[in-house]
Amino acid sequence: MGYREIDHTADVGLEIQARTLNDLFIDAALGMFHLMLRDEEVIPDHRMHHSFPIRISADNLDELFHDWLAELLSLSEAHHFYFTQFHLSHVDENSLEGKALGSKITDQNQMLLTPIKAVTYHKLSVEKTSRGYKAQVIFDV
């Protein structure tokens, strides 16, 4: 199912559809990092590959979805990593546990097409559908 970019004035967003909640969270993360990458030819330095454990709890599914993406963005900025793989061992409406795998980016100028400042709550939605799950998220750029 996957993700697609949606138009939003002065910001950028994603609409994600997936069969499972696990896939929804992973596709959203992949979409966010895809938006940020400047050049498809830029290859992260796999000699500096690393895994970051992630554990998040929230009051509801919308908050959990927001906090997941915000945590990944924060880790990316703090450690200069570009994440390409995500493994979730547990995800439900109030918590998730897993890890993000990525590589160190040594040339920040090459990396960013769209420097995302924040994950917003504006028009944020996560809903169960007859085909699985659907979400929308807007990023402040």
C-alpha positions in Angstrom: 0.0 0.0 0.0 2.7 2.5 1.1 2.8 6.3 1.3 2.3 9.3 -1.0 3.2 13.0 -0.6 0.3 15.4 -0.2 0.3 19.1 -0.9 0.1 21.5 1.9 0.7 25.2 1.9 4.3 26.0 3.0 4.7 22.5 4.6 4.9 19.0 3.4 2.8 16.0 4.3 2.2 12.3 3.8 -0.8 10.1 3.4 -0.1 6.5 4.4 -2.1 3.3 3.9 -1.2 -0.1 5.2 -2.8 -3.4 6.0 -1.4 -3.5 9.6 -0.6 -1.0 12.3 3.0 -2.2 12.2 3.3 -1.5 8.4 1.6 1.9 8.8 4.2 3.1 11.3 7.1 1.7 9.2 5.8 3.2 5.9 5.3 6.6 7.6 8.9 6.5 8.8 10.2 5.5 5.4 8.1 8.2 3.8 9.4 10.9 6.2 13.1 10.0 5.5 12.4 9.8 1.7 11.1 13.4 1.8 14.3 14.5 3.5 16.8 12.9 1.1 18.4 15.3 -1.4 19.8 12.9 -3.9 18.9 9.3 -4.5 22.6 8.7 -5.4 23.7 9.7 -1.9 24.6 6.5 0.0 24.9 6.6 3.7 28.1 5.3 5.1 27.3 1.7 6.0 30.6 1.3 7.8 29.0 3.5 10.4 25.7 1.6 10.5 23.9 1.5 13.8 20.7 0.4 15.5 18.7 2.6 17.9 16.2 1.0 20.3 12.9 2.8 20.5 10.2 2.5 23.2 7.2 4.9 23.2 4.0 5.1 25.2 1.1 7.5 24.5 -2.5 8.1 25.5 -3.9 7.3 22.1 -3.0 6.1 18.6 -2.7 9.6 17.1 -0.2 10.7 19.8 1.8 7.4 19.4 2.0 7.9 15.7 3.2 11.5 16.2 5.7 10.6 18.9 7.1 7.8 16.8 8.0 10.1 13.9 9.1 12.9 16.2 11.5 10.4 18.0 13.0 9.3 14.7 13.5 12.8 13.6 15.1 13.8 16.9 17.5 10.8 16.7 18.3 11.6 13.1 19.2 15.2 14.0 21.1 14.4 17.2 23.2 11.6 15.7 23.3 12.7 12.0 21.8 9.4 10.9 19.6 8.6 8.0 17.3 5.7 8.9 16.4 3.1 6.2 15.0 0.2 8.2 12.6 -0.1 11.0 11.7 -3.2 13.0 8.8 -3.1 15.5 8.5 -6.0 17.9 5.3 -4.6 19.4 2.8 -2.0 18.4 -0.7 -1.3 19.7 -2.9 1.8 20.2 -0.9 3.0 23.2 2.7 1.7 22.9 5.4 0.5 20.6 8.8 -1.1 20.9 11.3 -1.7 18.2 14.4 -0.3 16.6 15.5 2.0 13.8 18.6 1.1 11.7 20.5 3.6 9.8 23.9 5.0 8.8 25.9 8.0 9.6 25.6 10.8 7.1 29.0 12.5 6.8 28.0 15.3 4.4 24.8 17.0 5.8 24.6 19.3 2.7 24.1 16.3 0.4 21.5 14.7 2.6 18.6 17.2 3.0 16.2 18.0 0.2 13.5 19.0 2.7 14.9 19.7 6.2 12.0 18.7 8.4 11.8 20.8 11.6 9.0 19.1 13.3 6.1 16.6 13.1 2.9 18.6 13.6 -0.5 17.7 15.0 -2.1 19.8 12.2 -4.5 17.5 10.3 -2.8 14.5 12.0 -5.1 11.4 11.8 -4.8 7.7 12.2 -7.8 5.5 11.5 -8.8 1.9 11.0 -10.4 1.2 7.6 -12.0 -1.8 6.0 -8.6 -2.4 4.2 -6.3 -1.9 7.2 -5.1 1.5 8.4 -4.9 5.0 7.0 -2.9 8.0 8.4 -2.1 11.6 7.4 0.7 13.7 8.8 2.0 17.2 8.1 5.7 18.2 8.7 6.9 21.7 9.4 9.7 22.5 7.0 
